[in-house]
Amino acid sequence: MEIRINKYLSEAGVCSRRAADKLLEEGRVSSGESILKPGDKIDDQQDIFVDGVKVKKKEKDLLFALNKPKGVVCTATDRFGEKTVVSLIGTDARIYPVGRLDKDSTGLILLTNNGKLTNRLTKASLRHEKEYIVTVNKEITDDFISKMSKGVYLRELEKKTAPCRVEALYPHGERAKTRTFRIVLVQGLNRQIRRMCEAFGYRVKSLKRVRIMNIRLEGLKEGEYRQVQGQEYEELIRETGMKG
């Protein structure tokens, strides 16, 4: 059966389709003596090589939930020698992170070898929920909460954020001064929450992602991970619109 080469690489767990297109543009993918190009189709039984290394079809779909510590980067490898999220997962499978958390942020990041799942989770038009707990440098106000929830124009990106759910979090359930709030987004613009806060004169002190759709961070200490499987995995597959 013929298949587009970028889809083949994605489903083999090498990288996302977008990253595969970049590899192809750089002439790093081959079959036999032929250098493959973006848009090429191959027989899925062909031997495919990336940088001279044979691509192996993955045997089993894997999904891990990791509590990313501060200072760890969300890449599979890092040319500057920084610790990566992939290095924290104890598996020999070729996995890669789904989306990103910036280096200074902590919390839930998913890692998988399932290219189709990655594409569904990162597709902006599907508006999957992601939940964060954020602490800023000064007391938040009702006006701040209201304006954040209605959407914020970000000058650097020349875009207005989509409406979102925002609520102040008060210690011990008592309504008093607080610098912490919960925010649920359905989009993932570059450094979105930090930029939103900066638009109103606030600076983020800590930012932790605690949920992606039905996958929750609860029970994981920083640096710890677990495999997502069973009913939890099946629910995620249903919510992304994929067939099990």
C-alpha positions in Angstrom: 0.0 0.0 0.0 1.3 3.4 -0.9 1.6 6.1 1.7 2.9 9.7 1.8 6.4 9.7 3.2 5.7 12.3 5.9 2.7 10.3 7.1 4.9 7.1 7.2 7.6 8.9 9.3 4.9 10.3 11.6 3.2 6.9 12.1 6.5 5.2 12.6 7.1 7.5 15.6 10.1 9.4 14.0 8.5 12.9 14.3 5.5 14.9 13.4 4.4 15.4 9.8 5.7 19.0 9.9 9.0 17.9 11.2 9.1 15.1 8.6 8.6 17.6 5.8 11.6 19.6 7.1 13.8 16.4 7.1 12.7 15.7 3.5 13.5 19.3 2.5 16.9 18.9 3.9 17.5 15.7 1.9 17.9 13.6 5.0 15.4 10.8 4.1 16.2 8.1 1.6 15.1 4.7 0.2 17.7 2.7 -1.5 19.8 5.2 -3.4 16.9 7.6 -3.8 16.6 10.8 -1.8 13.0 11.3 -1.0 11.2 14.7 -1.3 8.1 16.3 0.4 5.0 14.8 -1.2 6.6 11.6 -2.3 4.7 8.3 -1.8 6.3 5.1 -0.9 5.3 1.4 -0.5 4.9 0.9 3.3 7.1 -2.2 3.0 10.1 -0.2 1.7 13.2 0.3 3.8 13.3 4.0 4.8 16.4 5.7 6.2 16.8 9.0 8.1 20.3 10.3 8.3 21.4 6.8 7.2 19.6 5.0 10.0 16.8 2.6 9.1 13.4 3.6 10.3 11.6 0.9 12.3 7.9 0.6 12.4 6.7 1.0 15.9 5.0 -2.1 17.4 2.7 -0.5 19.9 1.2 2.9 20.5 2.6 4.6 23.6 1.5 7.6 25.5 3.2 9.0 28.6 2.1 11.8 31.0 5.1 13.6 32.5 5.3 16.3 35.2 7.9 18.5 33.5 10.3 20.3 35.9 11.5 23.9 35.4 14.6 24.1 33.2 13.8 21.0 31.1 13.2 21.6 27.4 10.3 20.1 25.4 12.3 18.5 22.5 13.4 15.0 21.7 17.1 16.1 21.5 18.9 19.3 22.3 22.1 20.4 20.5 23.1 22.6 23.5 23.1 19.6 25.8 20.1 20.7 28.0 18.0 18.1 29.7 14.9 17.2 27.6 11.5 15.7 28.4 12.3 12.6 26.4 15.4 11.9 28.5 13.1 11.7 31.6 11.0 8.8 30.2 12.3 5.3 30.7 11.6 3.7 27.4 13.6 2.5 24.4 10.8 3.5 22.1 11.2 6.6 19.8 8.9 9.1 21.4 8.5 12.8 21.1 6.6 15.5 23.0 3.1 16.6 22.0 3.2 20.4 21.9 5.3 22.4 24.2 5.7 24.0 27.6 8.4 26.7 27.7 11.6 26.1 29.7 10.5 28.1 32.7 7.0 26.4 33.0 6.2 23.2 34.7 3.5 20.5 34.7 1.8 18.2 32.3 3.4 17.3 29.0 2.4 14.3 26.9 4.9 12.2 24.9 4.0 9.6 22.3 5.1 7.6 19.3 1.7 7.9 17.7 2.0 10.5 15.0 -1.8 10.5 14.3 -2.6 11.2 17.9 0.0 14.1 18.0 -1.6 15.7 14.9 -5.1 15.5 16.5 -4.0 16.9 19.8 -2.1 19.8 18.3 -4.6 20.7 15.6 -5.7 24.3 16.5 -9.2 24.0 15.0 -10.2 21.2 17.3 -9.9 23.5 20.3 -8.9 21.0 22.9 -8.9 22.2 26.5 -5.7 22.8 28.5 -5.8 23.9 32.1 -3.1 25.9 34.0 -2.5 27.2 37.5 -0.7 30.6 37.3 0.9 32.8 40.0 1.8 36.4 39.1 3.8 39.1 40.8 1.0 41.2 42.3 -2.6 40.9 43.5 -5.1 40.1 40.8 -8.4 41.9 40.5 -11.9 41.2 39.3 -11.2 43.5 36.3 -8.1 41.4 35.4 -10.1 38.2 35.5 -12.9 39.6 33.4 -10.6 41.1 30.7 -8.4 37.9 30.5 -11.5 35.7 30.0 -12.9 37.9 27.2 -9.7 37.6 25.1 -6.6 39.8 24.9 -5.0 41.4 21.9 -1.3 40.5 21.8 0.6 43.1 19.9 3.7 40.9 19.4 1.6 38.2 17.6 -0.9 40.6 16.1 -3.7 38.4 17.3 -6.5 38.4 19.9 -6.8 35.4 22.1 -10.0 33.3 22.1 -12.3 33.7 25.1 -11.4 31.4 27.9 -12.3 30.4 31.4 -10.4 32.2 34.2 -11.0 32.2 37.9 -9.1 33.5 40.9 -7.9 30.9 43.4 -8.2 31.9 47.1 -6.3 30.2 49.9 -8.4 27.9 52.1 -11.4 28.9 50.0 -11.6 32.3 51.6 -12.1 35.3 49.3 -9.1 37.5 50.1 -6.1 38.9 48.3 -4.5 36.4 45.9 -2.0 36.3 43.1 -3.0 32.9 41.8 -5.6 32.0 39.2 -6.8 29.0 37.0 -7.1 29.4 33.3 -8.5 27.0 30.7 -7.4 27.6 27.1 -8.5 26.1 23.8 -5.6 27.5 21.8 -1.8 27.4 22.1 -0.2 30.6 20.9 3.5 31.2 21.7 3.9 32.0 25.4 0.3 32.9 25.4 -0.5 33.1 29.1 2.7 35.1 29.8 1.9 37.5 27.0 -1.8 37.9 28.2 -0.6 38.8 31.7 2.0 41.2 30.4 -0.7 43.0 28.5 -2.2 44.1 31.8 1.1 44.8 33.6 1.4 41.5 35.3 4.5 39.2 35.3 4.2 35.4 35.6 6.1 34.0 38.6 5.1 30.4 38.1 3.0 28.5 35.5 2.0 24.9 35.8 -0.2 23.0 33.3 -2.4 20.6 35.2 -4.7 19.1 32.6 -4.8 18.3 28.9 -8.4 17.3 27.9 -9.1 14.3 30.2 -5.5 13.7 31.2 -4.7 15.2 34.6 -1.4 15.8 36.4 -2.6 14.7 39.8 -0.4 12.2 41.6 2.8 13.0 39.7 5.7 14.7 41.4 8.0 16.9 39.3 10.1 14.6 37.1 7.8 11.7 37.5 5.7 10.1 34.6 3.2 7.4 34.0 1.9 5.6 31.0 -1.6 6.6 29.9 -3.5 3.5 29.1 -6.8 1.6 29.6 -10.0 3.6 30.0 -8.1 6.9 30.3 -6.4 6.4 27.0 -9.6 5.2 25.3 -11.4 8.3 26.5 -8.7 10.5 25.0 -8.9 8.7 21.7 -12.7 9.3 21.6 -12.3 13.0 22.5 -9.8 13.5 19.7 -12.2 12.0 17.2 -9.8 9.1 16.4 -11.0 5.5 16.1 -9.7 3.2 18.8 
